[in-house]
């Protein structure tokens, strides 16, 4: 019998490399992080990493539901923009655009978007504390 109450646990370890960056590790992957107060162009800063996590969550959610929905697609692109407020420091709003290369109709695109909003772990973590808005459309639509 499968234990339906089993929770997934994630582990990430991050260490300061020097005053310019830190290295995050999980499984057999590594990512250099911009933790330099002056910033650096060759690494994600924490806010950009949050936006990247959201976009990865959206794409992973699409990958998860397309076989269930029998949804045909050739590709997906996600564009995310966050606006930071200073006091208190936080993302006050995040907007996203999901561009799906598909021949599916508008109703099916909305169904896909509903699933993204309903079942994304990062999406549902960010949504309650941030004005999170976005749209999903076909590649040849605006």
C-alpha positions in Angstrom: 0.0 0.0 0.0 1.3 3.4 -1.0 1.8 6.0 1.7 -0.1 9.0 0.3 1.0 11.2 3.3 4.7 10.9 2.5 6.1 14.4 1.9 8.9 15.3 -0.4 12.0 16.8 1.2 14.5 18.9 -0.7 18.1 19.6 0.3 20.3 22.4 -0.9 23.7 23.4 0.6 25.2 26.8 -0.1 28.6 28.1 0.9 30.3 31.4 0.4 33.2 31.2 -2.0 34.4 34.7 -1.5 33.1 38.3 -1.3 31.8 38.0 -4.9 29.8 34.7 -4.9 28.5 31.6 -3.3 28.1 28.1 -4.6 24.8 26.2 -4.1 24.8 22.4 -4.5 22.1 19.8 -4.6 22.2 16.2 -5.9 25.1 16.3 -8.4 24.4 19.9 -9.6 26.0 23.2 -8.7 25.1 26.8 -9.4 27.2 29.9 -8.8 25.2 32.6 -7.0 25.6 36.4 -7.1 26.0 37.3 -3.4 28.4 40.2 -4.1 27.0 43.5 -2.7 28.1 45.2 -6.0 26.4 42.5 -8.1 27.9 40.4 -10.8 26.8 39.6 -14.4 27.7 36.0 -14.6 25.5 34.6 -11.8 21.9 34.8 -10.6 21.3 37.0 -7.6 18.7 35.8 -5.0 15.8 37.6 -6.6 16.6 36.3 -10.1 17.0 32.8 -8.6 13.5 33.1 -7.2 12.2 34.1 -10.6 14.1 31.3 -12.2 12.6 28.8 -9.7 9.1 30.1 -10.6 9.7 29.7 -14.3 11.2 26.2 -13.8 8.1 25.3 -11.7 5.8 26.4 -14.5 7.7 24.4 -17.1 7.9 21.3 -14.9 4.2 21.6 -14.2 3.5 21.7 -17.9 5.7 18.7 -18.4 3.7 16.9 -15.7 0.2 17.6 -17.0 0.7 17.4 -20.8 0.6 13.6 -20.9 -2.5 13.5 -18.6 -4.3 16.1 -20.7 -3.0 14.6 -24.0 -1.9 18.1 -24.8 0.4 18.4 -27.8 3.2 20.9 -27.7 6.6 21.6 -29.4 8.1 23.9 -26.9 7.5 26.3 -24.0 9.1 29.6 -23.1 8.5 31.5 -19.8 9.3 35.1 -19.3 9.2 36.4 -15.7 9.6 39.9 -14.3 9.6 40.9 -10.6 9.3 44.3 -9.0 11.1 44.7 -5.7 9.9 47.1 -3.0 12.5 48.6 -0.6 10.6 48.7 2.8 10.2 46.0 3.8 12.4 44.4 1.1 10.3 41.9 -0.9 9.0 41.2 -4.3 5.8 43.3 -4.4 4.7 41.9 -7.8 5.7 39.2 -10.3 4.3 38.9 -13.8 4.8 36.0 -16.1 4.1 35.1 -19.7 4.0 31.5 -20.8 4.4 31.0 -24.6 3.4 27.6 -25.8 4.3 26.3 -29.3 1.2 24.3 -30.0 -1.7 23.8 -32.3 -4.1 23.3 -29.4 -7.2 25.6 -29.2 -7.8 28.5 -26.7 -9.9 26.3 -24.4 -7.1 23.8 -24.1 -4.6 26.5 -23.5 -6.7 27.8 -20.6 -7.0 24.3 -19.2 -3.2 24.1 -19.3 -2.9 27.5 -17.5 -5.4 26.4 -14.8 -3.2 23.3 -14.1 -0.1 25.5 -13.9 -1.7 27.8 -11.3 -3.3 25.0 -9.3 -0.5 22.4 -9.0 2.9 24.3 -9.0 4.8 24.0 -5.7 6.8 27.2 -6.2 3.9 29.0 -7.8 1.7 28.3 -4.8 4.4 29.3 -2.4 4.9 32.7 -4.0 1.3 33.5 -4.8 -0.1 34.2 -1.3 2.6 36.8 -0.4 3.1 38.5 -3.8 0.9 40.0 -6.5 1.4 37.1 -9.0 -0.2 37.6 -12.4 0.4 36.2 -15.8 -0.9 34.8 -19.1 -0.5 31.8 -21.2 -0.9 31.9 -24.9 0.1 30.1 -28.1 3.3 31.1 -29.8 1.6 32.7 -32.7 -0.8 34.7 -30.5 -0.1 37.9 -28.6 
